[in-house]
Amino acid sequence: MPTKHDLAIIGSGGGAFAAAIRAATLGKSVLMIERGTLGGTCVNTGCVPSKALIAAADARHVAADASDRFPGIATTADLVDMPALIGGKQALVESLRGEKYADVAESYGWQVRRGDAAFAGTSDAPTLEVTGADGSVATIEAVHYLVATGASPWAPPIDGLEEAGFLTSTTAMELREVPASLLVLGGGYVALEQAQLFARLGSQVTVLVRSRLASNEEPEVSKALQEVFADEGIRVVRRAVPIRVARDRETRQRVVTADVSGEAKEFRADQILVALGRRPVTDGLNLNAVGVRTDDDGAIAVTEQLRTSNPRIWAAGDVTRHPEFVYVAAHHGTLVAENAFADAERSVDYARLPRVTFTSPAIGAVGMTEKQVIAAGIRCDCRVLPLHYVPRALVNRDTRGFIKIVVNADTGEILGLTAVAKDAGELAAAGVHLLGKTIAEVADTWAPYLTMAEGIRIAAKAFTTDIDRLSCCA
């Protein structure tokens, strides 16, 4: 006989746990199915380990750089003990996996079943078949199903890449030694974070990017990050499309041949890190059997309420090709549970979604870019405030970056904010609450002196005031 539940979830990451928690609080029975490690991408191979290593690399960089930034301070940075660094990262991961996933599931009392899940039955009567490690097969029946299987690193079909061998963001964080040289393919947030991380650990890093760094953000972001990377010895090659990879028989280095603005050029390094995107994990789920539509890359098509083409099956997080942030997945999970069991009919709204890239300085943004405002047919006005006008940046001895505010020129309404700065993520979080306010309101609001957030107020004042003629707090 099939085992029956109100909600059966495939996956155990942020979206899965948010859905399970909300469904449980609504009094529903939940079954979670996981074929790998509990916790999904964020805690195991994504946000937590990457940011832990980035913080460690930043500490080493500050130690190496402090004497140049701060007169009277003398520090040094020794070689990295990579096994100890990776061990510390893994200890943190395991601690959080226990506290925030295993313990939470136990506290709510839902069952976690280990095994590979695949849909069976029909579109009208879907079921799940779960194959355990011992080969046993269990049939699961639920009122509603949630697919929250996430995404995994993707590598394009570049000639010779598989044979030469390469790193992904996952495997790079398991290295037992710092590569002497590293080629990074890509210019998105994973590529940027990993490039700077390994450069600060001691690698000689070259980034090959098809267009520009952080191409989805304001063009000022790319310019600022390229200058930062140049200062830190990271080489950025733009208009570069890898076409072939080989392994040098004598040096064992990887050799990438790339088309750079129409000219074939070679780049050599001990390791290649491919950071060219991710693909949804839907292989083996047998979605066609129950009428769930996917695109050519396997992403599940969903409505604004996150329902798939089968009304009893929902999808959340990276598997939907919505923005790939764990807080988006968690939001999805809660929304699915409320739509499925409380008839909430809630829709996803990304108008105020903040986004952060954890480089140093970081990239933080919320709302529309100048290009998007113009494309929407809105008359645009904007100001770009260099950080040397922000007192917090001056006392930090780090004025790399800017704050940019984009407004509706007819109404003065703030439509978007972008920053490259230390703590830019906090600026983006503040910007969530500023969208829709007028530039006059923000210019006249309170801002504590010597905070980076004060820069938002100064940038707002720049719309009507010559900021060269402002005093410290005026």
ROFIKE-825091 format. One line per 2 residues: number of its first residue (from 1); their letters; for each residue x, y, z of C-alpha. Coordinates in nm, 3 decimals. Each point is the difference from the previous one (the first is absolute). Layout:
NUM	a	X Y Z; ...
REM end
This chain:
1	mp	0.000 0.000 0.000; 0.126 0.353 -0.080
3	tk	0.104 0.222 0.290; -0.226 0.310 0.002
5	hd	0.095 0.355 0.100; -0.133 0.349 -0.048
7	la	0.329 0.122 -0.149; 0.288 -0.199 -0.148
9	ii	0.313 0.202 -0.070; 0.289 -0.104 -0.222
11	gs	0.312 0.175 0.129; 0.116 0.132 0.337
13	gg	0.137 0.349 -0.063; -0.130 0.344 0.093
15	ga	-0.318 -0.021 -0.209; -0.081 -0.349 0.122
17	fa	0.046 0.089 0.366; -0.202 0.322 -0.024
19	aa	-0.288 -0.190 -0.161; 0.020 -0.278 0.257
21	ir	0.003 0.241 0.294; -0.298 0.198 -0.128
23	aa	-0.198 -0.313 -0.089; 0.073 -0.147 0.343
25	tl	-0.122 0.317 0.174; -0.319 -0.032 -0.203
27	gk	-0.047 -0.348 0.149; 0.095 -0.195 -0.314
29	sv	0.199 -0.324 -0.017; 0.329 0.035 -0.185
31	lm	0.245 -0.244 -0.155; 0.339 0.122 -0.125
33	ie	0.203 -0.210 -0.242; 0.376 0.053 -0.038
35	rg	0.240 -0.211 -0.205; 0.317 0.175 0.111
37	tl	0.110 0.219 0.289; -0.267 0.167 0.208
39	gg	-0.016 0.378 -0.037; 0.034 0.063 -0.371
41	tc	0.243 0.231 -0.175; 0.013 0.302 0.231
43	vn	0.130 -0.159 0.318; 0.205 -0.277 -0.164
45	tg	0.161 0.135 -0.317; -0.124 0.355 -0.050
47	cv	-0.061 0.303 0.219; 0.137 -0.120 0.333
49	ps	0.330 -0.161 -0.107; 0.078 0.259 -0.268
51	ka	-0.059 0.298 0.227; 0.196 -0.166 0.281
53	li	0.300 -0.038 -0.232; -0.047 0.350 -0.140
55	aa	0.008 0.140 0.354; 0.320 -0.195 0.071
57	ad	0.163 0.124 -0.321; -0.106 0.355 0.085
59	ar	0.167 -0.029 0.341; 0.323 -0.109 -0.168
61	hv	-0.026 0.283 -0.252; -0.058 0.259 0.273
63	aa	0.304 -0.129 0.185; 0.211 0.033 -0.314
65	da	-0.144 0.340 -0.091; -0.044 0.171 0.338
67	sd	0.341 0.166 0.014; -0.072 0.176 -0.331
69	rf	-0.345 0.118 0.110; 0.067 0.095 0.361
71	pg	0.317 0.188 0.104; 0.162 -0.155 0.304
73	ia	-0.148 -0.348 -0.049; 0.241 -0.282 -0.091
75	tt	-0.140 -0.342 -0.094; 0.099 -0.298 -0.213
77	ad	-0.184 -0.286 -0.167; 0.161 -0.343 -0.012
79	lv	-0.075 -0.280 -0.246; -0.342 -0.162 0.036
81	dm	-0.041 -0.332 0.179; -0.267 -0.118 -0.243
83	pa	-0.091 -0.328 0.174; -0.060 0.189 0.326
85	li	-0.202 0.268 -0.181; -0.217 -0.257 -0.178
87	gg	-0.037 -0.195 0.324; -0.128 0.306 0.182
89	kq	-0.243 0.073 -0.280; -0.131 -0.355 0.011
91	al	-0.044 0.008 0.376; -0.215 0.312 -0.036
93	ve	-0.206 -0.165 -0.275; -0.062 -0.311 0.206
95	sl	-0.096 0.204 0.306; -0.255 0.206 -0.191
97	rg	-0.132 -0.306 -0.183; -0.072 -0.157 0.335
99	ek	-0.146 0.307 0.171; -0.198 0.151 -0.286
101	ya	-0.110 -0.310 -0.191; 0.016 -0.334 0.183
103	dv	-0.105 0.146 0.337; -0.274 0.212 -0.157
105	ae	-0.151 -0.298 -0.183; 0.003 -0.198 0.322
107	sy	-0.159 0.283 0.198; -0.293 0.022 -0.243
109	gw	-0.025 -0.377 -0.027; -0.012 -0.052 -0.374
111	qv	0.163 -0.305 -0.153; 0.313 0.020 -0.214
113	rr	0.026 -0.296 -0.235; 0.329 -0.080 -0.176
115	gd	-0.009 -0.105 -0.362; -0.053 0.096 -0.363
117	aa	-0.348 0.128 -0.079; -0.178 -0.024 -0.334
119	fa	-0.358 0.075 -0.092; -0.231 -0.284 -0.097
121	gt	-0.371 -0.046 -0.050; -0.186 0.239 -0.227
123	sd	-0.056 0.374 -0.033; -0.329 -0.035 0.183
125	ap	0.137 -0.232 0.268; 0.374 0.068 0.045
127	tl	0.207 -0.202 0.245; 0.368 -0.023 0.086
129	ev	0.219 -0.304 -0.006; 0.298 0.028 0.235
131	tg	0.289 -0.240 -0.056; 0.217 -0.051 0.307
133	ad	0.371 -0.079 0.014; -0.086 -0.368 0.048
135	gs	-0.209 -0.006 -0.316; -0.333 -0.006 0.177
137	va	-0.280 0.206 -0.156; -0.266 0.184 0.201
139	ti	-0.310 0.158 -0.155; -0.096 0.341 0.138
141	ea	-0.337 0.164 -0.050; -0.069 0.361 0.099
143	vh	-0.263 0.265 -0.044; 0.266 0.239 -0.127
145	yl	0.360 -0.043 -0.116; 0.286 0.249 0.001
147	va	0.310 -0.029 -0.219; 0.283 0.191 0.168
149	tg	0.304 -0.176 -0.145; 0.204 0.312 -0.074
151	as	0.268 0.041 -0.264; 0.358 -0.115 -0.051
153	pw	0.310 0.154 -0.164; -0.003 -0.022 -0.378
155	ap	0.287 -0.018 -0.248; -0.051 0.072 -0.371
157	pi	0.115 -0.248 -0.266; 0.345 0.153 -0.054
159	dg	0.230 -0.226 -0.202; 0.239 -0.185 0.232
161	le	-0.136 0.143 0.326; -0.113 -0.330 0.149
163	ea	0.327 -0.173 -0.090; 0.216 0.280 0.141
165	gf	-0.198 0.012 0.324; -0.148 0.304 0.169
167	lt	-0.132 0.135 0.328; -0.349 0.120 0.082
169	st	-0.096 0.228 0.287; -0.071 -0.319 0.197
171	ta	0.325 -0.188 -0.061; 0.214 0.315 0.027
173	me	-0.102 0.029 0.364; 0.136 -0.347 0.070
175	lr	0.355 0.061 -0.128; 0.274 -0.106 0.239
177	ev	0.250 0.250 -0.136; -0.015 0.345 -0.155
179	pa	0.063 -0.023 -0.377; 0.297 0.205 -0.112
181	sl	-0.206 0.128 -0.292; -0.370 -0.007 -0.080
183	lv	-0.208 0.077 -0.308; -0.358 0.100 0.077
185	lg	-0.254 -0.029 -0.281; -0.293 0.234 0.057
187	gg	-0.086 0.348 0.125; -0.303 -0.056 0.222
189	yv	-0.019 0.008 0.378; 0.147 -0.348 0.053
191	al	0.292 0.074 -0.232; 0.069 0.336 0.166
193	eq	-0.012 -0.137 0.355; 0.214 -0.303 -0.075
195	aq	0.255 0.196 -0.204; 0.064 0.245 0.282
197	lf	-0.012 -0.274 0.263; 0.281 -0.200 -0.161
199	ar	0.203 0.308 -0.089; -0.007 0.101 0.365
201	lg	0.104 -0.351 0.102; 0.305 0.028 -0.224
203	sq	-0.096 -0.112 -0.352; 0.091 0.191 -0.313
205	vt	-0.348 0.045 -0.147; -0.117 0.079 -0.354
207	vl	-0.370 0.051 -0.077; -0.132 -0.062 -0.352
209	vr	-0.336 0.171 -0.047; -0.223 0.009 -0.308
211	sr	-0.122 0.359 0.042; 0.073 0.184 0.325
213	la	0.011 -0.075 0.370; -0.342 -0.011 0.168
215	sn	-0.165 0.065 -0.336; -0.353 0.005 0.143
217	ee	0.082 0.290 0.232; 0.070 0.367 -0.069
219	pe	0.304 0.059 -0.226; 0.165 0.196 0.282
221	vs	0.017 -0.330 0.195; 0.209 -0.167 -0.267
223	ka	0.237 0.295 -0.018; 0.044 0.017 0.377
225	lq	0.057 -0.376 0.041; 0.246 -0.011 -0.288
227	ev	0.204 0.274 0.170; -0.012 -0.187 0.331
229	fa	0.110 -0.322 -0.166; 0.285 0.178 -0.178
231	de	0.120 0.145 0.331; -0.002 -0.351 0.149
233	gi	0.190 -0.154 -0.290; -0.298 -0.177 -0.157
235	rv	0.013 0.012 -0.379; -0.333 0.047 -0.177
237	vr	-0.026 -0.084 -0.371; -0.322 0.123 -0.159
239	ra	-0.164 -0.113 -0.324; 0.151 -0.343 0.060
241	vp	-0.183 -0.316 -0.111; 0.177 -0.330 0.083
243	ir	0.005 -0.234 -0.299; 0.245 -0.274 0.097
245	va	0.175 -0.143 0.308; 0.304 -0.227 0.011
247	rd	0.253 -0.127 0.254; 0.371 0.079 -0.047
249	re	0.182 -0.333 0.019; 0.313 0.146 0.159
251	tr	-0.134 0.257 0.247; -0.342 -0.169 0.051
253	qr	-0.156 0.345 -0.016; -0.337 0.054 -0.161
255	vv	0.019 0.200 -0.323; -0.312 0.189 -0.107
257	ta	-0.025 0.134 -0.352; -0.250 0.283 -0.014
259	dv	-0.137 0.229 -0.266; 0.083 0.347 0.132
261	sg	-0.165 0.266 -0.215; 0.045 -0.220 -0.306
263	ea	0.358 -0.109 0.073; 0.101 -0.342 0.135
265	ke	0.206 0.028 0.320; 0.136 -0.256 0.247
267	fr	-0.028 0.017 0.378; 0.177 -0.240 0.236
269	ad	-0.066 -0.089 0.363; 0.029 -0.286 0.245
271	qi	-0.376 -0.012 0.047; -0.311 0.112 -0.187
273	lv	-0.310 0.109 0.189; -0.316 -0.007 -0.211
275	al	-0.258 0.248 0.132; -0.230 0.039 -0.299
277	gr	-0.332 -0.065 0.166; -0.210 -0.276 0.150
279	rp	-0.267 -0.236 -0.132; -0.313 -0.123 0.179
281	vt	0.017 -0.352 0.144; -0.300 -0.181 -0.150
283	dg	0.157 -0.303 -0.171; -0.156 -0.325 0.113
285	ln	-0.312 0.157 0.154; -0.222 -0.132 -0.283
287	ln	-0.189 0.327 -0.012; -0.148 -0.069 -0.344
289	av	-0.191 -0.296 0.139; -0.210 0.229 0.219
291	gv	-0.037 0.288 -0.244; 0.258 0.242 0.143
293	rt	0.149 0.220 -0.271; 0.368 0.096 -0.005
295	dd	0.213 0.211 -0.233; 0.289 -0.129 -0.211
297	dg	0.242 0.021 0.294; -0.230 -0.179 0.242
299	ai	-0.136 0.300 0.192; -0.356 -0.052 0.118
301	av	-0.256 0.244 -0.140; -0.212 0.153 0.276
303	te	-0.272 0.260 0.036; 0.046 0.314 0.209
305	ql	-0.145 -0.207 0.286; 0.270 -0.270 -0.062
307	rt	-0.244 -0.266 -0.118; 0.125 -0.222 -0.283
309	sn	-0.209 -0.116 -0.295; -0.130 -0.272 0.233
311	pr	-0.225 0.169 0.260; 0.113 -0.233 0.281
313	iw	0.372 0.050 -0.063; 0.193 0.315 0.093
315	aa	0.363 0.108 -0.046; 0.220 0.238 0.198
317	gd	0.350 0.147 -0.011; 0.274 -0.043 -0.256
319	vt	-0.180 -0.283 -0.180; -0.246 0.261 -0.134
321	rh	0.266 0.228 -0.151; -0.122 0.283 0.220
323	pe	0.276 0.212 0.163; 0.254 -0.238 0.153
325	fv	0.013 0.121 0.359; -0.073 -0.217 0.302
327	yv	-0.230 0.266 0.143; -0.201 -0.016 -0.322
329	aa	-0.028 -0.377 0.038; -0.112 0.039 0.362
331	hh	-0.258 0.259 -0.101; -0.122 -0.239 -0.269
333	gt	-0.035 -0.284 0.248; -0.216 0.198 0.240
335	lv	-0.211 0.133 -0.287; -0.058 -0.352 -0.138
337	ae	-0.120 -0.131 0.336; -0.241 0.290 0.044
339	na	-0.131 -0.026 -0.355; -0.042 -0.377 0.022
341	fa	-0.158 -0.023 0.344; -0.141 0.343 0.087
343	da	-0.129 0.105 -0.345; 0.213 0.314 0.030
345	er	0.044 0.050 -0.377; 0.317 0.194 0.069
347	sv	0.225 0.097 -0.291; 0.375 0.052 -0.008
349	dy	0.101 0.366 -0.021; 0.365 0.087 -0.067
351	ar	-0.042 0.378 -0.018; 0.194 0.050 0.325
353	lp	0.231 -0.301 -0.019; 0.353 0.090 0.122
355	rv	0.306 -0.170 -0.147; 0.354 -0.019 0.134
357	tf	0.334 -0.120 -0.134; 0.249 -0.058 0.280
359	ts	0.311 0.141 -0.159; 0.204 0.257 0.192
361	pa	-0.125 0.264 -0.044; -0.336 -0.172 -0.040
363	ig	-0.271 0.063 -0.260; -0.347 0.074 0.137
365	av	-0.304 0.095 -0.204; -0.377 0.020 0.019
367	gm	-0.265 0.107 -0.246; 0.055 0.111 -0.358
369	te	0.320 0.097 -0.178; 0.024 0.313 -0.212
371	kq	-0.024 -0.213 -0.314; -0.315 -0.173 0.124
373	vi	-0.164 0.331 0.089; 0.065 0.139 -0.347
375	aa	-0.120 -0.325 -0.163; -0.324 0.033 0.198
377	gi	-0.061 0.339 -0.159; 0.050 0.193 0.322
379	rc	0.185 0.330 -0.010; 0.309 -0.073 0.206
381	dc	0.219 0.206 0.228; 0.292 -0.139 0.200
383	rv	0.304 0.093 0.206; 0.321 -0.195 0.057
385	lp	0.170 0.089 0.329; 0.369 -0.101 0.020
387	lh	0.086 -0.140 0.342; 0.255 0.271 0.070
389	yv	-0.304 0.214 0.088; -0.108 -0.251 0.268
391	pr	0.167 0.061 0.341; -0.019 -0.369 0.098
393	al	0.203 -0.095 -0.308; 0.256 0.272 0.078
395	vn	0.063 -0.123 0.354; 0.016 -0.358 -0.130
397	rd	0.275 0.117 -0.234; -0.187 -0.173 -0.281
399	tr	-0.185 0.223 -0.245; -0.025 -0.254 -0.281
401	gf	-0.353 0.000 -0.136; -0.314 0.213 -0.016
403	ik	-0.370 0.029 0.081; -0.241 0.052 -0.290
405	iv	-0.366 0.097 0.032; -0.241 -0.019 -0.294
407	vn	-0.324 0.200 0.014; -0.307 0.082 -0.203
409	ad	0.087 0.348 -0.127; -0.367 0.108 -0.005
411	tg	-0.095 -0.109 0.352; 0.332 -0.021 0.185
413	ei	-0.091 -0.356 0.104; 0.299 -0.225 0.070
415	lg	-0.005 -0.298 -0.237; 0.338 -0.161 0.066
417	lt	0.319 0.010 0.204; 0.339 -0.156 -0.073
419	av	0.315 0.014 0.208; 0.354 -0.128 -0.020
421	ak	0.129 0.040 0.354; 0.085 -0.172 0.321
423	da	-0.333 -0.118 0.142; -0.176 0.060 -0.333
425	ge	-0.239 -0.279 0.094; -0.123 0.206 0.292
427	la	-0.048 0.297 -0.233; -0.210 -0.221 -0.230
429	aa	-0.203 -0.118 0.300; -0.064 0.361 0.097
431	gv	-0.093 0.073 -0.359; -0.284 -0.254 0.022
433	hl	-0.178 0.243 0.232; 0.088 0.310 -0.206
435	lg	-0.146 -0.107 -0.334; -0.311 0.203 -0.067
437	kt	0.106 0.287 0.225; 0.098 0.328 -0.161
439	ia	0.357 0.120 -0.021; -0.102 0.305 0.210
441	ev	-0.131 -0.222 0.280; 0.323 -0.199 0.016
443	ad	0.220 0.309 -0.017; -0.185 0.141 0.300
445	tw	-0.009 -0.317 0.212; 0.221 -0.097 0.295
447	ap	0.333 -0.171 -0.070; 0.257 -0.078 0.271
449	yl	0.338 0.157 -0.066; 0.288 -0.231 -0.093
451	tm	-0.216 -0.280 -0.129; 0.011 -0.121 -0.358
453	ae	-0.379 0.044 -0.013; 0.057 0.375 0.042
455	gi	0.127 -0.015 -0.358; -0.354 -0.062 -0.121
457	ri	-0.112 0.330 0.152; 0.301 0.181 -0.152
459	aa	-0.074 -0.154 -0.340; -0.360 0.120 0.032
461	ka	0.119 0.351 0.085; 0.215 -0.007 -0.315
463	ft	-0.316 0.034 -0.210; -0.052 0.357 0.122
465	td	0.323 0.103 0.174; 0.365 0.048 -0.091
467	id	0.146 -0.266 0.230; 0.344 0.164 -0.016
469	rl	-0.155 0.278 0.211; -0.143 -0.226 0.272
471	sc	0.152 -0.021 0.347; 0.039 -0.332 0.179
473	ca	-0.358 -0.042 0.122; -0.178 0.276 -0.191
REM end
